[in-house]
Amino acid sequence: MPRTVCSGRVLLEQFTEMIDRIEMTDGMFSWLVRALRETFAEVRHDRDAAVARLQKERERLRERMKQTYIDNLDGRIEDTIFNALTAQFREQERKVARELELRLDADLGCMDEG
């Protein structure tokens, strides 16, 4: 029975052969470098904006938790409401923290590799 699935090594060799056949002029190479840099700048800008938005959201949630705590201490809200709100805020904060961690851990070193 013939083997129909190529191994990773075979695919890599075939891909390398195809890439080796590509000829690029200096102008094409300059254009490619410029396009990569522009794209990278946009990706970094988008990531930085998302990080700033998430940090702001996390701080807002923390302030709401503090205010809820103060309101509970001052007797403005009951313990059951306080506990429900606190649980809700903590869950929201966990989601924001996870997303923030993903954004901060994103590898933006790909420009150097490219």
N, C-alpha and C positions, 0 to 999 in steps of 0.2 A: 504494500500500500504506500503510495507516494506521500511524502510529508508536505502538508499544505500550509502549515504555520511556520513562519520564519522565526528564527531565534533573534534575540536582541542584537547579537553580534553580527549576524547576516544583514539585518536592517541597517545597522550602523555603517557597515562596509558599503552597502549600496548608497546610502545617503552621502557618505564621504566621497564616493566616486562621482555622484551627481554634482556636489558642491565644487569639486575640483575642476569640473568642466566649465564652470561659470567664469567668464572673463569680465573684469570690471575696470573701467577707465578711472583715471584720477578724479574726473568730474563726477562720475557716478558714486565713487567712494565718498567724496566730499558731501554730496547730497545726502547719502545714507547716514553719515555721521551727524550732519545737521538735523535731519529728520528724527534720528534717535534722541538727540539732545533735547529737541523741542518736545517730543513725546514724553521724555523722562521729566522735563520741567512741569508739564501738565499733570502727570501722575503724582509727582511730589506735591504740587500745589493742592490737588484734590485731597491727597492724604492728609496734608497739614490742616486743611480746612475741616476735614472730618474729625481729626484729633481735637482741634480747638472746640468744635461743636460738642463733642462727647465730653470733654473736660468741663465745659460750661454746664452741660446737662447733669453731670455727676455732682458738681458743686450746688446746683439748684436743688437736687434731691436731698443733699446733706443739709442744706439750709431749711428745707421743709421738715425734715426729721427733727432738727433742733427746735423749730417753732412748735411742732406737734408735741414734743416733750415738754416744752415750757407751758403750752396750753393745758396739758394734762396736769402738770404740777400746780398750776393756778386754778384748777378745777373747771376750766372752760369746756373740756371734753372728757367723757367717761373713759374708764380704763379699757372697756371692750372696743370702743372706737379707736382709742389710741393704739391698742395692740394690732387691730386690723390695718390701720393706716401705716404703722411702722413696718409690718410684714410686707405690705404692698410697696412701700418705698424701698425697702431692702432688696426685694426681688427686682425692681426696676434698676436699682443701683448695680446689682450683680450683672444684669444684662448689659448695661452700659459699660461696666468694667471689662466684661468679656470682649465686647466689640472694640473697646479702646485698646486692649491688649493685642488683639489681632492686628489692628492698624499699626501699632507701634512696633510689632514684631515683623511686619512685612519687610521683606528683603528688597531694599532699593539699591543694592549694590549691583543690580543687573546692568546698569549703564556701563560700569567699568568692564564687566565681562563682555558686553556687546561690542 
